[in-house]
Amino acid sequence: MSTKVLIRVMMRLRNFIALGMVAVLAACASHEPEHKKAPEVPDIASEPLRVPPLANMAQTPPRSLKGRFQAVGWGALPGWADEDMQSVWLGLINNCKGLMRPISGQLTNPARATPQAWQPVCAAAQQSGLGEGSSAQQLRDFFEQQLQPWRLLDEQGQIARNTVTGYYEPVIAAAPTRQPNYQWPLYAVPDDLLTIDLGGLYPELAGKRIRGKLEGNRVVPYDTRAQIAAQPERQPEALVWAQDPVEAFFLQIQGSGQARFENGQAVRLAYADHNGHPYTSIGKWLADQGELPLEQASMQNIKAWAQRNPQRVQELLNANAAMVFFKLEPIRDQKLGPKGAYGIPLLAERAIAVDADYVPLGSVVYMSSTYPNSGEPLRRLVFAQDTGAAIKGPARMDFYWGSGEQAGALAGRMKQSGELWVLWPKQAGTPSAR
């Protein structure tokens, strides 16, 4: 796109806002998938941990947090003495890589844990000689020596308890080219999709984006799912072809996933962008059509309906105008999941999504909840590395279960109550954000 055209687009957007053209903005307003787009940062998981001297660390403006914090002893953390610490060291090192990386403009919107507070801890981790082969007690000792637990309180100073849900990375059967049993495309970002950050025009609209396309010299809403399906000549590049349309649809809802080919190889479909239309539940559409009771609209039941009604599958999918576009990423280590909003690959059962207004991204957290549909305790040291559109409020958490069918079953059933403690560097005072 030429600079002159882009300037005209921006000028027209200013005019749209100034004139109160809410309809255009509503049509284009971004509905992000369940979890936020990972920022464009290097694959730091494959790089060594580098801890800069404190004097070399850039300062960014402080960010206020909505909740309060109460210092407690380690004995106040239920189940802490029995924590098995599996994968915790890998999680800490990767988290330190995120905390110690240079300030990125991609990471300035969410509240981020104060890097300067963590520099001594990350330096101690780097020099400790500990690793994945260390005993659980050695790792617990390190955390107890370096960190102070702070119980999260709400704005009124009461213990914050909230809903804990679960999410996962779908793994779908797919092929790199269209074949008789693989007919459902997952697309790359279209060449003509405009994604415009309104915060660049008006600071009070930080984080708000619109999507659209140019028609002549006008910006109009981008194509809906139905329009993309009906116009082969306008369809973006198909990255892979899925075997099951409903599984492909749910992968879009999660925002990322794996495509596994018949030869056993797999690639990651990472979120890249969105067509800007609001999400509509296909389960609700089936209920409105009298095809399926809403309380039975699980992925399994929707898949069964689709298999019984193959001629109506595209109609079902078209009920949701929203469409997510992807980019392919190699899977170098099956232990590492997709990148969360903090740009760090998520570790199964060691990562959570939080409301960054209460818990800064990059925080180390101890959570206490229960397993799905159960009273069995689920208590873990986890890392706050993701956010989500529905993850709002003090102690609201989304627990990352990992990849595949079993993780999906656990995530789908999880709606528990929980509370959390932020584990913060001892010499840094109360948890803070930048």
C-alpha positions, 0 to 999 in steps of 0.5 A: 500500500502506498504512503499516500493511500495509507494517509488517506485511510488514516484521515478517513478514520479520523473523520469516521470517529469525529462524525460518530460513525459507530456502525462502521466501527462496530462492523469492523471492531476486532473480536479477538479469539479466546486468548490474545495474539502473541506479540512479535518477539524472537523465539526466546525459548531457544535462546540462552538466558541473558541477564543485563546489569541493573544499570543497563535496564531501561525504565518504563512508566509505572502502571497501577494495579487494581488489587491489593496484596498481603504478605504471608509466609510460605506455610499459608500456601496450601499444598506448597510442601507437596508441590512436585515442581516438575517443569517449574525450572524450565518455566522460570528460566523461560519467564526470566528470558521474557522479563529480561528481554529489551522493552518492546513496543508490542508489550506496552499495553498489558501491565508487565511485571517490573523487570528491575525487581526480577533482575537479582532473581534471574541472575541467581537462577542463572548462576545457581547450577539448578536445572530440571534434574534438581530435586523438588526440595532444592527447587522449593528452597530456591523459591523460598530463598528468593521470593516472598508470597503475597496474597491477592486481595480485591479492591476492598481488601478482601481475599480475592476468590474467583472463577478458574476455567481451562483452555488448551491447544487443539490438535487436528488431523490435516493435510498440507494440500487439498485432498478428498478427505481434507476439504476445510481450509485454514487460511493465512492473513489476506493480502488486502486485510487492513488492521488499524490500531486506533490507539495510534490515533487516540491514546484513549482507544489503546488496544482497540483495533478495526479491520477492513479493506479498501474499496476504491478510496473507502475503508469498508468492513472485511469479508465475513466467513460466508463471503470468503467461502463463496468467493474462491477468487478472493480466498487467502492462501490455505496453509493446511486443509483440515479433515473435520470442519468442526474441529477446525472451527474450535481451533479458531476459537482457541486462537491457535493449534497444531495440524498433524499430518498422516506421516506423523509430522505436525506444525503449529497454526499460530494466531496471526490476525482476524477479519474483525467481525463479532463471534457468534456461537454455532451452538446457539445457532443450532439451538435457535434452529431447533436442531440441538438443545443449547445445554448439549451443544458440546464440540462432540455433539456439534460434530455428530450433527455435522456428520448427519447433515453434511449438506448444511455444514457450511451454513452452520459455519457461516452463522459465525461471521468471524474468521481467524487467520494463521501463520505456520510455526515449527514445533521444535519441542513438544513440551512447549505450547503456543506463545501466550500474550507475553510472547513466551511458549506456554508449558502444560499445567504451568501457565495461566491467563490472568487479568493484567490489571491485577496480576502483571504478566510475567509474575510467578503465581501460586494458585489453589483450586480444584480439578474439573467437576471435582473437589480434588485439590489442584495447587500449582506454581504457575506463570502468568503469561497470557490474557483473555477476553473473558479473563477479567477481575481479581483472581480470575484465571484460565489454566492452560492444560496443554495440547490434544484431546485429553487436555481439551476434555479437562479444559472443557469441564473446568469451571472451579473456584480459586485464589492466588498468591503472587510470588515476588522478589523479596527485596522488591517490596509489593508486586508492581507493574510497568 
